[in-house]
Each structure stands twice: as structure tokens, then as C-alpha cells.
Amino acid sequence: MSTVFTDIDFSLPGKQVGFAHLPLSAHNDAWGTIAMPLAVIANGEGPTLLITGAIHGDEYEGPIIINELIRNLQAEQVQGRLILLPCANTPALRASNRVSPLDNKNLARVFPGNPWGTPTEQIAAWIHDTLFPLCDYYLDLHSGGSSLFIEESAQVVVTDELDPAVRKHSEAMARAFGATLTVVTNNMGDPRTSCGAAAKLGLPAIAAEMGWNGSVSPQGVKRTRAAVARVLNHLGMMETDPPSATPSQQVFIPAGGNLLSPGDGWFEPVVSIGDTVLAGDLAGWLHRLSEPCAEPQAVYFQIAGQVYSQRTFGVTSQGNSLAVLVQNLPQEKQA
């Protein structure tokens, strides 16, 4: 069940471009909707791939590339079916915000959603209950957002109950995608991401991080374009000639890998993305800038690893993530 409606017929061949509409009765528009751009490009036999962008509204490389596909691809170039949702969280995208201004919820933390819940929960339920069952594969394009510097990566969500075959197909997609890192993760125990929900349904899925800082990275756009083309080639859906992928380093986020701020203040990091650190190494200094006589607090890494992400904002509150470390995935744990 869903109140979302669309004129697009997912069963038809050819190219359809339109919108999915979620009814929203707001103060300024009693009978309005949230309009989510949607396209289906289908031709012949082949798999169905769903590609989403702007799950977070301050991440732009994904929507740019998905809209390129909508504009440029013709049905005869595709073998199978592409379902393209460039602005999944339209209210957040319009606000250039990670979370929706309508309910302050994060679309990547409410799956499987609620068809009768808040707007963000209803969008998640529509993706989960309507789009996922149509698909054979899922690619979710992210880019770090305003609060993160993050290494280019493709994430594969792994849980104890995950079907090994689903993981195998997901990791094959990640290798084809060709990001610098392939991060095998359980999202620190939080199962509510879109890819986590997809994997639970048996849908091979990867989430890519291809930019940072709430900006548009020219390199991120270029590399996302090539990576998406490689995935389409890998799935046998298109014949293109993107640059070859370099081998991706398989890593995971270990316990203790998320360095959290011990207090409020302004954080000065002393390491950079990609650096290798040891347990006990200095991560940076937590300053109290409004108290000139206060000595800054040293903050140390608790484990060894490679710096995968760092906080963008200088100002920080107790419990904010300052940095995340990854370690190489042991060979015996690779799919």
C-alpha cells in the first residue's frame, strides 16, 4: 500500500520520463504533492537496475549523473530495464539539506519506512515496497554531504543473515564500480539504510560515496559517470567504453573505528583522508575558542587503521563523529 502515484507504467518498453507524486496537504498547498522525478528506460530481455540519487539532499554528483542518463539514453541502447530516481528526497534536495525540512528525518535511516508515516517514511516505504520488488540490482549514489570529507568508495552492507549469493553479487558490482575503496560494513549496526533494506530482501546493492563537503566535485562527477557505465557493462545492460577500473581495496570499519568527540568545541585534525594511523596516535585538538586561557584537549585514535572520513565542520558537539577508520578486510572474510 502507498499513496504515491505515477503515470509511468513500469511494464512498458521504451523510454518514459515523468514524476512519482506523494500527496502532501501543507499550509500553503492543501491538495499538493511531493514530486519525485522518475524515469524508466526498458528494452528487450535483461536485468532491472534501480539507481537512486539525493537520498540525502546535500549530495549532488549522483543526481547530476542520473539526470544525464535520463536525458541522453535511448531505449535501444539499453538491454533490460533502468529505473532512475535522481531526487529521491526532493524536499531535502530543494533545501540543500541532509534531512527533510518537512519532518527532520533522514531517508537513509528510516527503511523499510511506513506508508502512513511522515513524508520521509512514506518515500522510503514506496521505494521499499514498490520499486525494490521490481528490481534485480540496486545502485545508490551518495557523496558524503556537508558534514564529511570521505574517501571515494563503494559500500557493501553485510549482516549475519545476508545470503552469501547476494553478497557475492554486491561485491562483484562494487568491483565493477571501481572506487578506490570497497567498504564491507554493517553500518555500525544500523539496518535502516536503503542498501541494508535492499540486501535484506535479497537484492544485491551498493552505496557509493563519490564526493564530499556538500559541494560538486568535478572529479567526483567524472568518476561517477565512468563508474556507473562500468556497472551497466558488468550487468550486460549497455555496451560502453568507460575507463577501466583500478583494483579496489577491500576494507571494513572495525569496532572502535568511529572516533567520537569527547566534548563540545572546535576540532583541529592533524591527519588527512587516506593517512595510516596507529592506536594512540594523535587525531587532533579540541579547542574552546571562546576561552583563551583554556588549553586544547588532545584527542587520540583508539585503534590503528586508515582514515576513511573526517568531519567537515570545525565546530563540534559531544558525540559527533570526528573521523572514521577502516582496516583491510582479511582474505578469508572476502566473498
FIMARDO-448897 format. One line per field, with one value per residue (C-alpha): x, y, z; residue in three letters; residue number from 1. Coordinates in pm, 1 decimal, decimal comma, always signed. Layout:
X <- [X;...] $
Y <- [Y;...] $
Z <- [Z;...] $
residu <- [ala;...] $
num <- [NUM;...] $
***
This chain:
X <- [+0,0;+117,0;-39,8;+236,4;+104,0;+264,5;+164,6;+469,2;+395,9;+689,8;+587,2;+610,8;+913,3;+1063,3;+1157,8;+921,2;+1008,3;+779,1;+721,8;+608,2;+380,2;+337,0;+25,9;+114,9;-151,3;+52,6;-45,1;+43,4;-98,7;-386,9;-403,2;-39,7;+223,6;+592,8;+703,3;+989,7;+1143,1;+1124,7;+1226,0;+1205,9;+1412,1;+1338,2;+1426,4;+1434,4;+1544,6;+1781,2;+1802,4;+1631,1;+1860,5;+1734,5;+1964,8;+1883,6;+2034,9;+1974,6;+1873,0;+2049,9;+1966,7;+2317,8;+2483,0;+2482,3;+2710,9;+2453,7;+2159,5;+2381,7;+2479,7;+2131,8;+1979,9;+2244,2;+2125,2;+1762,8;+1844,9;+2090,0;+1992,1;+1752,6;+1570,6;+1753,7;+2083,2;+1960,8;+1927,5;+1688,8;+1526,1;+1664,5;+1455,8;+1605,1;+1516,5;+1757,1;+1596,3;+1459,9;+1447,9;+1316,8;+1231,2;+1582,4;+1742,7;+1549,8;+1671,2;+2030,5;+1997,6;+2086,7;+1743,8;+1397,7;+1273,9;+922,8;+987,8;+1361,2;+1407,9;+1699,1;+1575,5;+1876,5;+1774,1;+1402,1;+1384,8;+1170,9;+956,7;+590,7;+329,4;+117,8;+402,2;+576,9;+668,7;+1020,9;+890,0;+634,2;+902,3;+1110,6;+809,2;+731,9;+1091,5;+1097,5;+752,9;+704,2;+1043,6;+1265,0;+1038,5;+1070,1;+1449,6;+1738,1;+2008,7;+2029,2;+2286,8;+2256,3;+2472,8;+2593,4;+2871,5;+2943,4;+2731,4;+2802,9;+2945,3;+3204,3;+3527,8;+3525,5;+3736,7;+3584,9;+3421,3;+3150,3;+2984,3;+2851,3;+2617,7;+2684,7;+2488,7;+2496,7;+2172,6;+2274,8;+2250,1;+2610,0;+2494,6;+2358,6;+2688,0;+2879,2;+2674,3;+2702,1;+3079,7;+3102,0;+2908,6;+3144,4;+3448,9;+3295,3;+3211,0;+3581,5;+3600,7;+3927,0;+3782,5;+3518,2;+3388,3;+3222,9;+3008,5;+2707,8;+2666,7;+2774,0;+2475,8;+2208,3;+1992,2;+1775,0;+1969,7;+1824,9;+2100,8;+2064,3;+1692,0;+1751,5;+2002,2;+1758,2;+1510,6;+1775,7;+1854,5;+2227,5;+2308,3;+2593,5;+2605,5;+2873,1;+3040,7;+3179,2;+3224,7;+3229,5;+3166,0;+2824,9;+2992,7;+3004,2;+3339,7;+3439,9;+3648,7;+3358,2;+3119,2;+3365,7;+3447,1;+3080,6;+2992,7;+3259,0;+3173,2;+2802,5;+2890,5;+3111,5;+2823,6;+2591,0;+2855,2;+2903,3;+2529,8;+2512,5;+2272,0;+2483,6;+2790,5;+3004,1;+3375,1;+3442,1;+3793,3;+3895,0;+3862,8;+4172,8;+4162,4;+3955,9;+4097,6;+3857,3;+3821,7;+3584,6;+3501,6;+3620,7;+3485,3;+3629,7;+3680,8;+3440,5;+3622,5;+3361,1;+3411,4;+3466,7;+3313,8;+3192,1;+3431,9;+3619,8;+3821,5;+4158,9;+4257,3;+4623,9;+4577,0;+4424,2;+4198,4;+4393,5;+4656,8;+4753,7;+4749,6;+4832,2;+4644,2;+4738,9;+4829,8;+4710,3;+4392,6;+4375,3;+4296,9;+3959,8;+3966,5;+3745,6;+3791,1;+3582,1;+3808,3;+4154,6;+4328,6;+4186,6;+4439,0;+4309,3;+4224,2;+4426,1;+4211,5;+4372,7;+4284,0;+4192,4;+4282,0;+4501,4;+4368,6;+4335,6;+4145,7;+3824,9;+3627,4;+3667,8;+3426,8;+3392,6;+3267,0;+3518,2;+3258,3;+3163,2;+2942,9;+2999,3;+2928,6;+2984,6;+3193,1;+3536,2;+3684,3;+3622,1;+3898,7;+3896,2;+4118,3;+4197,2;+3940,7;+4105,6;+4118,1;+3908,6;+3622,4;+3606,2;+3320,4] $
Y <- [+0,0;+351,6;+687,6;+754,6;+766,4;+798,3;+791,4;+577,6;+213,9;+3,1;-285,0;-94,5;-99,1;+228,4;+547,9;+716,8;+1031,9;+1181,2;+1200,7;+999,0;+1206,0;+1174,4;+1365,0;+1635,3;+1859,7;+2157,5;+2502,2;+2663,9;+2386,4;+2182,0;+1940,2;+1935,0;+1665,5;+1599,1;+1547,5;+1300,0;+1286,9;+931,3;+764,2;+410,4;+304,9;-51,1;-264,9;-640,4;-905,0;-828,2;-732,3;-440,1;-190,5;+85,0;+386,7;+646,7;+985,3;+1255,2;+1014,1;+1295,3;+1639,3;+1786,1;+1528,5;+1623,6;+1404,6;+1125,1;+1339,9;+1503,0;+1165,9;+1011,1;+1313,0;+1275,3;+917,6;+1032,7;+1299,4;+1105,1;+738,0;+594,7;+267,9;+89,0;+147,9;-49,5;-424,5;-475,6;-204,2;+103,0;+267,6;+610,3;+816,8;+1114,0;+1311,1;+1053,6;+1305,7;+1602,4;+1821,6;+1778,2;+1842,8;+2167,7;+2272,0;+2153,1;+1965,3;+1611,8;+1559,0;+1659,8;+2000,3;+1851,6;+1611,6;+1639,6;+1272,6;+1111,2;+899,9;+669,6;+589,8;+510,2;+199,7;-4,4;+301,3;+343,8;+403,7;+602,3;+779,0;+1111,4;+1217,8;+1073,9;+745,1;+727,1;+781,7;+502,2;+269,1;+341,1;+264,6;-47,2;-187,1;-74,9;-26,7;-287,5;-582,5;-480,9;-493,3;-735,8;-487,9;-155,0;+126,8;+416,4;+720,3;+933,3;+1187,1;+1240,8;+1550,3;+1873,9;+1721,6;+1482,6;+1458,4;+1093,8;+863,5;+761,5;+425,8;+172,1;+24,5;-331,0;-386,9;-720,9;-874,7;-1220,1;-1320,1;-1194,4;-1457,3;-1529,2;-1516,6;-1164,4;-1055,2;-1213,9;-1023,8;-699,5;-725,1;-801,4;-478,8;-292,5;-425,6;-316,8;+24,5;+63,4;+310,8;+345,9;+151,3;-118,8;-90,8;-404,6;-271,2;-336,8;+43,0;+27,5;-192,5;+35,3;-166,3;+124,8;+230,3;+177,4;-69,2;-255,6;-291,3;-398,9;-663,5;-798,5;-850,8;-1042,1;-753,1;-707,2;-344,6;-99,1;+256,5;+481,1;+784,5;+995,9;+1347,9;+1549,0;+1871,6;+1946,8;+2073,9;+1944,8;+1781,9;+1787,2;+1476,4;+1316,2;+1380,4;+1242,9;+933,0;+868,4;+884,2;+624,4;+404,2;+389,5;+299,5;+14,8;-121,5;-112,0;-300,2;-550,7;-625,1;-663,6;-369,8;-142,7;-155,6;+146,4;+212,0;+378,5;+394,1;+65,4;+39,0;+12,4;-267,6;-159,0;-207,2;-414,6;-275,3;-276,7;-42,6;-214,7;-173,1;+147,6;+283,6;+574,7;+845,1;+1045,7;+1390,6;+1378,5;+1724,9;+2046,9;+2277,9;+2325,2;+2034,8;+2075,2;+1748,7;+1668,3;+1382,9;+1365,6;+1132,0;+821,7;+853,7;+542,3;+579,7;+365,1;+317,6;+606,4;+843,2;+1200,0;+1264,9;+1634,9;+1904,7;+2002,2;+2379,0;+2600,9;+2910,8;+3141,5;+3066,8;+3199,2;+3054,9;+2704,0;+2453,1;+2244,3;+1880,7;+1617,7;+1352,8;+1018,2;+727,8;+416,2;+169,2;+151,3;+198,5;+415,1;+745,0;+692,4;+1002,9;+1322,3;+1582,6;+1884,8;+2137,9;+2281,3;+2327,3;+2000,7;+1871,1;+1583,0;+1257,6;+1395,1;+1174,6;+1331,6;+1058,1;+700,7;+444,8;+136,4;-170,8;-418,6;-696,7;-1034,9;-1260,9;-1530,3;-1279,4;-1167,1;-1305,4] $
Z <- [+0,0;-80,4;-155,1;-412,0;-768,6;-1111,7;-1479,1;-1558,8;-1643,5;-1527,1;-1755,5;-2084,6;-2316,7;-2432,7;-2250,4;-2005,7;-1810,9;-1551,0;-1178,7;-882,4;-659,4;-283,7;-168,5;+83,4;+233,2;+355,2;+484,3;+150,5;-73,1;+63,2;-232,6;-340,0;-375,3;-333,4;-694,7;-735,1;-1086,9;-1221,3;-1545,8;-1682,2;-1983,8;-2095,3;-2393,6;-2453,3;-2207,0;-1923,1;-1556,3;-1386,5;-1214,0;-983,5;-944,8;-679,6;-605,5;-342,9;-70,4;+114,1;-17,8;+6,7;-223,4;-589,9;-803,7;-814,8;-932,9;-1196,8;-1347,7;-1321,2;-1497,1;-1769,0;-1821,5;-1840,0;-2099,6;-2312,3;-2311,1;-2567,2;-2512,1;-2792,8;-2609,1;-2305,5;-2260,5;-1969,7;-1760,9;-1585,1;-1312,1;-1243,6;-936,3;-933,7;-648,3;-405,4;-121,2;-320,4;-16,9;+124,2;-216,2;-258,3;+87,6;+20,9;+347,2;+458,0;+614,7;+500,5;+619,2;+632,7;+920,8;+1002,6;+911,0;+727,1;+433,7;+478,4;+836,0;+808,5;+583,7;+536,4;+600,1;+683,7;+410,0;+658,0;+839,6;+790,1;+433,5;+456,1;+595,9;+313,6;+46,6;+200,0;+207,2;-160,6;-263,1;-43,5;-124,1;-485,8;-652,7;-484,9;-580,2;-947,8;-940,3;-971,8;-862,0;-678,3;-701,2;-453,7;-533,8;-241,8;-194,2;+172,4;+220,4;+404,5;+721,1;+573,5;+388,7;+278,5;+65,9;-267,2;-200,5;-270,8;+37,1;+60,7;+354,5;+523,9;+811,5;+968,2;+794,7;+449,2;+173,5;+59,8;-303,4;-253,8;-102,2;-388,6;-649,0;-448,5;-424,1;-796,2;-861,1;-629,7;-815,7;-1146,2;-999,8;-931,1;-642,6;-451,2;-156,0;-124,0;+232,3;+369,0;+651,3;+872,5;+900,0;+1263,4;+1346,7;+1196,2;+948,7;+826,4;+514,9;+168,6;+75,0;+402,7;+343,2;-16,8;+86,4;+345,5;+60,2;-136,7;-371,1;-449,0;-367,8;-328,1;-196,3;-345,1;-186,9;-471,8;-334,9;-15,3;+170,9;+18,3;-298,4;-656,7;-727,1;-1096,4;-1034,8;-848,3;-1138,4;-1391,7;-1188,6;-1104,1;-1474,0;-1557,1;-1258,5;-1343,7;-1704,1;-1576,6;-1366,2;-1667,8;-1868,5;-1587,0;-1575,5;-1953,1;-1983,6;-2205,0;-2422,8;-2343,8;-2322,4;-1986,4;-1836,6;-1678,0;-1302,2;-1088,7;-828,3;-529,5;-179,9;+32,6;+384,2;+679,6;+966,6;+1285,9;+1636,9;+1771,9;+1421,6;+1468,5;+1667,2;+1858,5;+2005,2;+2382,5;+2429,5;+2272,3;+2092,9;+1766,5;+1632,4;+1461,4;+1287,6;+1239,2;+987,4;+639,6;+441,0;+340,8;+616,3;+810,6;+1188,5;+1490,5;+1816,1;+2042,6;+1759,4;+1792,6;+1590,3;+1667,4;+1920,0;+2065,4;+2124,1;+2340,1;+2128,4;+2347,0;+2646,8;+2550,5;+2857,4;+2811,4;+2681,3;+2387,8;+2462,6;+2279,3;+2107,9;+2023,1;+1796,9;+1993,6;+1717,4;+1408,6;+1057,6;+750,4;+771,6;+571,5;+668,0;+866,1;+994,7;+765,7;+1019,5;+1263,9;+1537,4;+1705,5;+1983,6;+2220,8;+2035,9;+1684,8;+1455,7;+1409,8;+1190,8;+1082,9;+1033,1;+813,0;+811,4;+534,7;+510,4;+585,1;+279,8;+447,1;+500,9;+139,6;-68,8] $
residu <- [met;ser;thr;val;phe;thr;asp;ile;asp;phe;ser;leu;pro;gly;lys;gln;val;gly;phe;ala;his;leu;pro;leu;ser;ala;his;asn;asp;ala;trp;gly;thr;ile;ala;met;pro;leu;ala;val;ile;ala;asn;gly;glu;gly;pro;thr;leu;leu;ile;thr;gly;ala;ile;his;gly;asp;glu;tyr;glu;gly;pro;ile;ile;ile;asn;glu;leu;ile;arg;asn;leu;gln;ala;glu;gln;val;gln;gly;arg;leu;ile;leu;leu;pro;cys;ala;asn;thr;pro;ala;leu;arg;ala;ser;asn;arg;val;ser;pro;leu;asp;asn;lys;asn;leu;ala;arg;val;phe;pro;gly;asn;pro;trp;gly;thr;pro;thr;glu;gln;ile;ala;ala;trp;ile;his;asp;thr;leu;phe;pro;leu;cys;asp;tyr;tyr;leu;asp;leu;his;ser;gly;gly;ser;ser;leu;phe;ile;glu;glu;ser;ala;gln;val;val;val;thr;asp;glu;leu;asp;pro;ala;val;arg;lys;his;ser;glu;ala;met;ala;arg;ala;phe;gly;ala;thr;leu;thr;val;val;thr;asn;asn;met;gly;asp;pro;arg;thr;ser;cys;gly;ala;ala;ala;lys;leu;gly;leu;pro;ala;ile;ala;ala;glu;met;gly;trp;asn;gly;ser;val;ser;pro;gln;gly;val;lys;arg;thr;arg;ala;ala;val;ala;arg;val;leu;asn;his;leu;gly;met;met;glu;thr;asp;pro;pro;ser;ala;thr;pro;ser;gln;gln;val;phe;ile;pro;ala;gly;gly;asn;leu;leu;ser;pro;gly;asp;gly;trp;phe;glu;pro;val;val;ser;ile;gly;asp;thr;val;leu;ala;gly;asp;leu;ala;gly;trp;leu;his;arg;leu;ser;glu;pro;cys;ala;glu;pro;gln;ala;val;tyr;phe;gln;ile;ala;gly;gln;val;tyr;ser;gln;arg;thr;phe;gly;val;thr;ser;gln;gly;asn;ser;leu;ala;val;leu;val;gln;asn;leu;pro;gln;glu;lys;gln;ala] $
num <- [1;2;3;4;5;6;7;8;9;10;11;12;13;14;15;16;17;18;19;20;21;22;23;24;25;26;27;28;29;30;31;32;33;34;35;36;37;38;39;40;41;42;43;44;45;46;47;48;49;50;51;52;53;54;55;56;57;58;59;60;61;62;63;64;65;66;67;68;69;70;71;72;73;74;75;76;77;78;79;80;81;82;83;84;85;86;87;88;89;90;91;92;93;94;95;96;97;98;99;100;101;102;103;104;105;106;107;108;109;110;111;112;113;114;115;116;117;118;119;120;121;122;123;124;125;126;127;128;129;130;131;132;133;134;135;136;137;138;139;140;141;142;143;144;145;146;147;148;149;150;151;152;153;154;155;156;157;158;159;160;161;162;163;164;165;166;167;168;169;170;171;172;173;174;175;176;177;178;179;180;181;182;183;184;185;186;187;188;189;190;191;192;193;194;195;196;197;198;199;200;201;202;203;204;205;206;207;208;209;210;211;212;213;214;215;216;217;218;219;220;221;222;223;224;225;226;227;228;229;230;231;232;233;234;235;236;237;238;239;240;241;242;243;244;245;246;247;248;249;250;251;252;253;254;255;256;257;258;259;260;261;262;263;264;265;266;267;268;269;270;271;272;273;274;275;276;277;278;279;280;281;282;283;284;285;286;287;288;289;290;291;292;293;294;295;296;297;298;299;300;301;302;303;304;305;306;307;308;309;310;311;312;313;314;315;316;317;318;319;320;321;322;323;324;325;326;327;328;329;330;331;332;333;334;335] $
***
